[in-house]
Amino acid sequence: MHHSSAAVSGELTKPQTATAPLQPLLDLITNVLSLLLLSSLTVRSFIGRWQILRSKLFSLTTSLSSLSDSPHWSQNPLLHTLLPSLLSNLQRLTSLSDQCSSASFSGGKLLMQSDLDIASSSLSTHISDLDLLLRSGVLHQQNAIVLSLPPPSSDKDDIAFFIKDLFTRLQIGGAEFKKKSLESLLQLLTDNEKNSRIIAKEGNVGYLVTLLDLHHHPLIREHALAAVSLLTSSSVDSRKTVFEEGGLGPLLRLLETGSPPLKTRAAVAIEAITTDPETAWGISAYGGVTILIEAVRSGSNEVQEHIAGAISNIAAVEEIRTNLAEEGAVTVLLPLLISSSTSTQEKTASFISLISSSGEYFRDLIVRERGLQILIRLVQESSNPDTIEHALLSLTQISAMDTVSKVLSSSTTFIIRLSELIKHGNVILQQISSSLLSKLTISDGNKRAVADCLTSLIRLMESPKPAGLQEAATEAVKSLLTVRSNRKELIKDEKSVIRLVQMLDPRNERMGNKELPVMVVTAVLSGGSYAARTRLMSLGADRYLQSLEEMEVSGAKKALQRLAAGNRLKSIFTRAWKDH
């Protein structure tokens, strides 16, 4: 049997020492090969098999000739294992040739057929290994840098040569060579992420993927998985190469059946591969949805974190969402929003957010699985802005259901939390919170409880970015101003009133849509407050509204009428008093 199969399932073996000179060995092989080619002409039994063997022996002659022409062939340590193995196989074939050349073959036919097939297969492997060595180009350069990492200052060509040599040893060498090659590969990937692109281009990633199979030595499989995991996490190019070379299937198998450390490595790689939408569909193609959900159900905290990320990634592919829901992803993932790490919560919240935006079926599913209570709790307790954002988006989607809207509208603690996010959250959280606040049917008592966020909402009305923020803030202000005490509070807030009037100014470009401040002014004046009219008039609101009416801005005429109504009434009363 061929050397590279040695010890793959048992102990790692040391390679033969590289001290014996190789030239005499090559001469001996060439001599035995010449005699074998002659003797094979005289075989009388199994002629068909020998014709195939002769073509392989001719091919071997060509490979050995190219080998001896390579300037540095004798320095390559792989040949200290490969050539003795080849010689042994040729000597075995010589013995079989003699048996098949006798006038009447008396041995067992099935046994001879088996022996010839084994020798032929082994010969194919030797020829393949020699061709790989010759193609790699490593025999044409001095092996000074072999298996010692090129220094950080090395140029791309040096690193490319090292990688070719490394993968040649990985493919041809026995278990110990494989182990050392993988250790060097891991070092190379750890030292510099840029190396991953060169490895993806120059190395045989497909062969690396085959080392993930369960029949390989556990240590070799573990090293190979670590290398694949680093490749998937390093660059888009190397990640794509791993996928294209069929890496997803073996990774899913390891996630399903591997030891705990292997499952964690596999989970990291699967999350990275699914980052790209064009490869995310592969999970479904490999039947991986069930495996992922089971990994969340029974995996360690680390596995749960990365698989939650992978599920969130593949949920971006619309066709996979239904499959995820049917397999129970929502049921399994929702509890992670309470009892897991910050990172796991964020990834899970992202998935729930995607699912909630996908239609009524998914929204019903979330509510049925107690998702509403979990999401409210997450918004209340999380300090991670991204997690809160995903949770709020989910709540916004499911609030389209009347029952959900009633629960959110009547929860004083939730309404107060929204006001806190409007005051202190980042701009995205401010926008989502404002929008949700304006859509809920809130009691006057709860509106009074959050009056202190009016200042922030007025300020947000001035922000042209992100798109939709000004509209959301305006709608929230209008909602809160239906309560008389809130209108009084706003009028007392001098800075906010000045801001509001400045937004009416036709020259103020920050407020492109003048209908928005007009709507707020109309809302402020809705109770007919004399103080409100006086304050707005003193700041010149009437002049701006006059201009906006002339520009035919919707609502400006109505706002101007409300503003002027008090003055007209006052002048009527004054005149009547004087007449009296």
SERO-266466 format. One record per residue (C-alpha): y, x, z; chain. Coordinates in steps of 0.2 Angstrom, whole numbers. Each point is the difference from the previous one (the first is absolute). Example, Ala and Ser with C-alpha at 12.3 -4.5 7.8 and 13.67 -1.06 7.14 Angstrom:
# residues 2
> -22|62|39|A;
> 17|6|-3|A;
This chain:
# residues 580
> 0|0|0|A;
> 18|5|-3|A;
> 9|10|14|A;
> 14|-12|3|A;
> -11|-13|7|A;
> -6|12|14|A;
> 4|-6|17|A;
> 11|-14|-5|A;
> -9|-11|13|A;
> -4|13|13|A;
> 8|15|7|A;
> 14|9|-10|A;
> -8|16|-7|A;
> 9|17|-3|A;
> 1|6|-18|A;
> -10|15|-6|A;
> 10|16|4|A;
> 10|6|-14|A;
> -5|18|1|A;
> -14|1|-13|A;
> 7|6|-17|A;
> -1|-15|-13|A;
> -2|10|-16|A;
> -18|5|2|A;
> -4|-19|5|A;
> 9|-6|-16|A;
> -9|13|-11|A;
> -17|-6|8|A;
> 5|-19|-3|A;
> 5|4|-19|A;
> -17|9|-2|A;
> -10|-14|8|A;
> 9|-13|-11|A;
> -3|10|-16|A;
> -19|0|4|A;
> 0|-18|5|A;
> 8|-5|-17|A;
> -14|9|-9|A;
> -14|-7|10|A;
> 7|-18|-1|A;
> -3|1|-19|A;
> -19|1|3|A;
> -2|-15|12|A;
> -13|-13|-5|A;
> 2|-13|13|A;
> 15|-11|4|A;
> 9|6|-16|A;
> 14|-13|1|A;
> 5|6|18|A;
> 0|18|-6|A;
> 11|-4|-14|A;
> 13|-7|12|A;
> -3|15|11|A;
> 3|13|-14|A;
> 17|-8|-5|A;
> 5|2|19|A;
> -6|18|0|A;
> 10|4|-16|A;
> 15|-8|9|A;
> -3|11|15|A;
> 0|16|-11|A;
> 17|-5|-6|A;
> 6|-2|17|A;
> -7|16|7|A;
> 8|9|-15|A;
> 17|-7|4|A;
> -3|4|18|A;
> -3|19|-3|A;
> 16|0|-11|A;
> 10|-6|14|A;
> 9|15|8|A;
> -2|-4|18|A;
> -16|-10|0|A;
> -9|12|12|A;
> 13|-3|13|A;
> -3|-19|2|A;
> -10|-3|16|A;
> -7|-17|-7|A;
> -11|10|-12|A;
> -9|8|15|A;
> -8|-17|3|A;
> 0|-7|-18|A;
> -9|15|-9|A;
> -15|2|12|A;
> -3|-19|-1|A;
> 1|1|-19|A;
> -12|14|-1|A;
> -12|-9|11|A;
> 1|-15|-11|A;
> -3|10|-16|A;
> -15|9|8|A;
> -7|-17|4|A;
> 2|-6|-18|A;
> -9|16|-6|A;
> -15|-5|10|A;
> 1|-18|-6|A;
> 2|7|-18|A;
> -16|10|2|A;
> -10|-15|6|A;
> 6|-10|-15|A;
> -4|13|-12|A;
> -19|1|3|A;
> -11|-8|-13|A;
> -6|-14|12|A;
> 12|-6|14|A;
> -12|-4|15|A;
> 13|-4|13|A;
> 6|-16|6|A;
> 12|-8|-13|A;
> 11|-10|12|A;
> 2|15|11|A;
> 5|11|-15|A;
> 12|-13|-7|A;
> 8|-1|18|A;
> 1|20|1|A;
> 8|1|-17|A;
> 13|-14|4|A;
> 5|8|16|A;
> 2|17|-8|A;
> 10|-8|-15|A;
> 11|-9|12|A;
> 3|16|10|A;
> 4|9|-16|A;
> 13|-13|-5|A;
> 8|2|17|A;
> 1|19|-2|A;
> 7|-1|-17|A;
> 13|-13|6|A;
> 5|12|15|A;
> 2|15|-12|A;
> 10|-10|-12|A;
> 11|-6|14|A;
> 3|18|6|A;
> 4|6|-17|A;
> 12|-15|-4|A;
> 9|2|17|A;
> 7|17|-6|A;
> -3|8|17|A;
> -12|13|-8|A;
> 15|7|-10|A;
> 10|5|15|A;
> -3|11|15|A;
> -6|-10|15|A;
> 12|8|12|A;
> 7|-17|7|A;
> -16|-9|0|A;
> -2|-11|16|A;
> 15|8|8|A;
> 15|-12|-3|A;
> 14|5|-11|A;
> 15|4|10|A;
> 15|-13|0|A;
> 9|11|-12|A;
> -13|-2|-14|A;
> 4|-8|-16|A;
> -8|-15|-8|A;
> -12|11|-11|A;
> -7|9|15|A;
> -3|-16|10|A;
> -7|-8|-16|A;
> -12|15|-2|A;
> -5|-1|19|A;
> -3|-19|-2|A;
> -11|2|-15|A;
> -10|14|9|A;
> -1|-11|15|A;
> -7|-15|-9|A;
> -12|11|-10|A;
> -8|6|17|A;
> 0|-18|6|A;
> -10|-6|-15|A;
> -12|15|-2|A;
> -2|7|17|A;
> -12|-5|14|A;
> 5|-9|16|A;
> 9|15|8|A;
> 10|3|-16|A;
> 5|-19|0|A;
> 5|1|18|A;
> 11|15|-2|A;
> 8|-7|-16|A;
> 4|-16|8|A;
> 8|9|15|A;
> 11|9|-12|A;
> 4|-16|-9|A;
> 5|-8|16|A;
> 11|15|5|A;
> 8|-1|-17|A;
> 4|-18|1|A;
> 6|2|18|A;
> 12|14|-4|A;
> 9|-8|-14|A;
> 0|-18|-6|A;
> 6|7|-17|A;
> -17|8|-2|A;
> -8|-18|-2|A;
> 7|-2|-17|A;
> -7|17|-6|A;
> -17|-5|8|A;
> 0|-17|-9|A;
> 3|9|-16|A;
> -10|16|1|A;
> -14|-5|12|A;
> -15|-11|-3|A;
> 5|-15|11|A;
> -15|-10|-7|A;
> -12|12|7|A;
> 9|0|17|A;
> -3|-19|0|A;
> -18|2|-2|A;
> -1|11|16|A;
> 4|-16|9|A;
> -17|-7|-3|A;
> -11|-2|15|A;
> -14|12|-6|A;
> 11|15|2|A;
> 1|10|16|A;
> 11|-9|13|A;
> 11|15|2|A;
> 3|2|-19|A;
> 3|-19|-1|A;
> 12|0|14|A;
> 10|15|-8|A;
> 0|-9|-17|A;
> 6|-16|8|A;
> 14|9|9|A;
> 5|8|-17|A;
> 0|-16|-9|A;
> 10|-8|14|A;
> 13|13|-1|A;
> 1|-1|-19|A;
> 3|-19|1|A;
> 14|2|12|A;
> 9|15|-8|A;
> 6|-6|-17|A;
> -1|-15|-12|A;
> -8|12|-13|A;
> -14|5|11|A;
> -2|-17|7|A;
> -3|-7|-17|A;
> -12|14|-5|A;
> -11|-4|15|A;
> 0|-19|-5|A;
> -3|4|-18|A;
> -15|11|4|A;
> -8|-14|9|A;
> 5|4|18|A;
> 3|-17|7|A;
> -19|-6|-1|A;
> -6|15|11|A;
> 15|-2|12|A;
> -4|-19|3|A;
> -18|5|3|A;
> 5|13|13|A;
> 11|-13|8|A;
> -14|-12|1|A;
> -14|12|6|A;
> 7|17|5|A;
> 2|7|17|A;
> 16|-4|10|A;
> 10|16|-6|A;
> -5|-3|-18|A;
> 5|-18|1|A;
> 17|5|6|A;
> 2|13|-14|A;
> -6|-13|-13|A;
> 12|-13|7|A;
> 15|12|-3|A;
> -5|4|-18|A;
> -3|-19|-4|A;
> 17|-4|7|A;
> 8|14|-11|A;
> -9|-5|-16|A;
> 5|-19|2|A;
> 18|5|1|A;
> 1|0|-19|A;
> -1|-18|-7|A;
> -10|6|-15|A;
> -14|6|11|A;
> 1|-13|13|A;
> -10|-12|-10|A;
> -15|13|1|A;
> -4|-6|17|A;
> -4|-17|-7|A;
> -10|7|-14|A;
> -11|10|12|A;
> -2|-15|11|A;
> 10|8|14|A;
> 9|-15|7|A;
> -15|-4|11|A;
> -2|18|6|A;
> 19|2|4|A;
> 0|-16|11|A;
> -16|5|9|A;
> 8|17|3|A;
> 15|-9|9|A;
> -12|-11|10|A;
> -11|15|6|A;
> 10|16|-3|A;
> 9|11|12|A;
> 19|-1|3|A;
> 3|13|-13|A;
> -11|-8|-13|A;
> 8|-17|3|A;
> 17|8|-3|A;
> -4|7|-17|A;
> -10|-14|-6|A;
> 14|-13|5|A;
> 11|11|-11|A;
> -13|-1|-14|A;
> -1|-19|1|A;
> 19|-1|0|A;
> 0|11|-16|A;
> -13|-10|-9|A;
> 8|-17|5|A;
> 14|5|-11|A;
> -13|-4|-15|A;
> 1|-19|-1|A;
> -18|-3|-6|A;
> -6|9|15|A;
> 9|-10|13|A;
> -11|-15|-1|A;
> -15|11|1|A;
> 7|7|16|A;
> 4|-17|8|A;
> -18|-6|-4|A;
> -8|15|7|A;
> 9|-3|17|A;
> 14|13|-1|A;
> 13|-11|8|A;
> -11|-4|15|A;
> -5|18|3|A;
> 17|8|-2|A;
> 11|-12|9|A;
> -6|6|18|A;
> 6|18|-5|A;
> 18|-6|0|A;
> -2|-1|19|A;
> -12|13|6|A;
> 2|15|-11|A;
> 11|15|-3|A;
> 18|-1|-7|A;
> -6|6|-17|A;
> -15|-12|-1|A;
> 11|-15|5|A;
> 12|5|-14|A;
> -13|1|-14|A;
> -8|-16|6|A;
> 17|-9|1|A;
> 3|6|-18|A;
> -17|-8|-6|A;
> 4|-17|9|A;
> 17|0|-8|A;
> -7|2|-17|A;
> -13|-13|3|A;
> 12|-12|7|A;
> 11|1|-16|A;
> -15|-5|-11|A;
> -1|-19|2|A;
> -4|-14|11|A;
> -19|4|2|A;
> 5|17|8|A;
> 13|-7|11|A;
> -12|-14|7|A;
> -12|14|3|A;
> 12|10|10|A;
> 5|-15|11|A;
> -18|-5|2|A;
> -4|17|7|A;
> 14|-1|13|A;
> 10|11|-10|A;
> 16|-9|4|A;
> -1|5|19|A;
> -5|18|-4|A;
> 15|2|-12|A;
> 12|-7|12|A;
> -6|11|13|A;
> 1|15|-11|A;
> 18|-3|-5|A;
> 4|-2|19|A;
> -9|16|6|A;
> 0|13|-15|A;
> 13|13|-1|A;
> -6|6|-17|A;
> 13|-7|-13|A;
> -13|0|-14|A;
> -12|-10|10|A;
> 13|-12|5|A;
> 6|-2|-18|A;
> -18|-4|-6|A;
> -2|-12|14|A;
> 16|-9|-3|A;
> -3|-1|-19|A;
> -17|-8|5|A;
> 8|-13|12|A;
> 13|-4|-14|A;
> -14|-4|-12|A;
> -10|-11|12|A;
> 15|-8|7|A;
> -1|-10|-16|A;
> -13|-10|9|A;
> 8|-14|11|A;
> -10|3|15|A;
> 4|19|0|A;
> 19|-4|-3|A;
> 0|-11|16|A;
> -8|13|11|A;
> 12|14|-6|A;
> 15|-12|2|A;
> -4|-5|17|A;
> -4|17|7|A;
> 16|6|9|A;
> -8|18|3|A;
> -3|1|-19|A;
> 17|-6|-5|A;
> 8|13|13|A;
> -11|13|-8|A;
> 7|-4|-17|A;
> 18|2|6|A;
> -4|17|8|A;
> -7|6|-16|A;
> 16|-7|-9|A;
> 10|10|12|A;
> -10|16|2|A;
> -13|1|-14|A;
> 1|10|-16|A;
> 8|-9|-15|A;
> -17|-7|-7|A;
> -4|-7|17|A;
> 17|-7|1|A;
> -2|-9|-17|A;
> -17|-7|4|A;
> 5|-6|17|A;
> 16|-8|-7|A;
> -10|-9|-13|A;
> -13|-6|12|A;
> 13|-6|12|A;
> 9|-10|-13|A;
> -16|-9|-6|A;
> -6|-5|17|A;
> 5|-17|8|A;
> 7|7|16|A;
> 6|-11|15|A;
> 18|1|5|A;
> -5|8|17|A;
> -9|14|-9|A;
> 15|2|-12|A;
> 11|2|15|A;
> -12|13|7|A;
> 3|11|-15|A;
> 18|-2|-3|A;
> 3|18|4|A;
> -8|5|-17|A;
> 14|-8|-10|A;
> 11|16|1|A;
> -15|9|-9|A;
> -3|-13|-13|A;
> 19|0|-5|A;
> -1|19|-2|A;
> -16|-2|-10|A;
> 9|-12|-12|A;
> 10|15|-5|A;
> -15|10|-6|A;
> -3|-1|-18|A;
> -17|9|2|A;
> -14|-4|1|A;
> 0|-14|-12|A;
> 0|-17|8|A;
> 6|6|17|A;
> 17|-8|-2|A;
> -8|-17|-4|A;
> -12|1|14|A;
> 13|5|13|A;
> 12|-14|-6|A;
> -14|-14|1|A;
> -4|6|18|A;
> 19|-1|5|A;
> 1|-17|-7|A;
> -15|-6|10|A;
> 6|7|16|A;
> 18|-7|-3|A;
> -7|-18|1|A;
> 2|2|19|A;
> 18|-3|6|A;
> -1|14|14|A;
> -5|12|-13|A;
> 15|-4|-11|A;
> 11|3|15|A;
> -9|17|4|A;
> 3|6|-18|A;
> 19|-5|0|A;
> 2|10|16|A;
> -8|15|-9|A;
> 16|8|-8|A;
> -9|13|-10|A;
> -12|-12|-7|A;
> 13|-12|-5|A;
> 10|14|-8|A;
> -15|5|-10|A;
> -4|-17|-6|A;
> 18|-3|-6|A;
> 0|17|-9|A;
> -16|-5|-9|A;
> 10|-15|-8|A;
> 13|13|-7|A;
> -3|-1|-19|A;
> 3|19|-1|A;
> -14|4|13|A;
> -14|6|-12|A;
> -13|2|14|A;
> -2|-18|0|A;
> -4|-5|-18|A;
> -5|-18|3|A;
> 15|-8|8|A;
> -9|-16|2|A;
> -9|8|16|A;
> 16|3|11|A;
> 7|-17|-6|A;
> -16|-9|6|A;
> 2|9|17|A;
> 18|-5|2|A;
> -4|-18|-5|A;
> -14|0|14|A;
> 13|8|13|A;
> 12|-14|-4|A;
> -13|-14|0|A;
> 4|-6|18|A;
> 19|-1|-4|A;
> 4|13|13|A;
> 19|3|1|A;
> -3|18|7|A;
> -11|4|-15|A;
> 13|-6|-13|A;
> 14|9|9|A;
> -9|16|1|A;
> -6|0|-18|A;
> 18|-5|-6|A;
> 8|14|10|A;
> -11|12|-9|A;
> 4|-6|-18|A;
> -16|-10|-3|A;
> 10|-14|-9|A;
> 8|12|-13|A;
> -17|7|-4|A;
> -8|-17|-1|A;
> 14|-6|-12|A;
> -4|15|-11|A;
> -18|-4|0|A;
> 3|-18|-4|A;
> 10|5|-15|A;
> -15|11|-5|A;
> -11|-15|2|A;
> -11|7|13|A;
> -12|-13|6|A;
> 5|-8|17|A;
> 17|9|1|A;
> 9|-17|-2|A;
> -9|-8|13|A;
> 3|14|12|A;
> 18|0|-4|A;
> 1|-18|4|A;
> -8|2|17|A;
> 12|14|4|A;
> 15|-10|-5|A;
> -6|-16|8|A;
> 6|5|18|A;
> 18|5|-7|A;
> 2|-17|-9|A;
> -6|-10|16|A;
> 12|11|11|A;
> 15|-3|-11|A;
> -4|-19|-1|A;
> -1|-1|19|A;
> 16|11|2|A;
> 10|-11|-12|A;
> -6|-16|8|A;
> 5|7|17|A;
> 18|4|-7|A;
> 2|-17|-8|A;
> -5|-8|16|A;
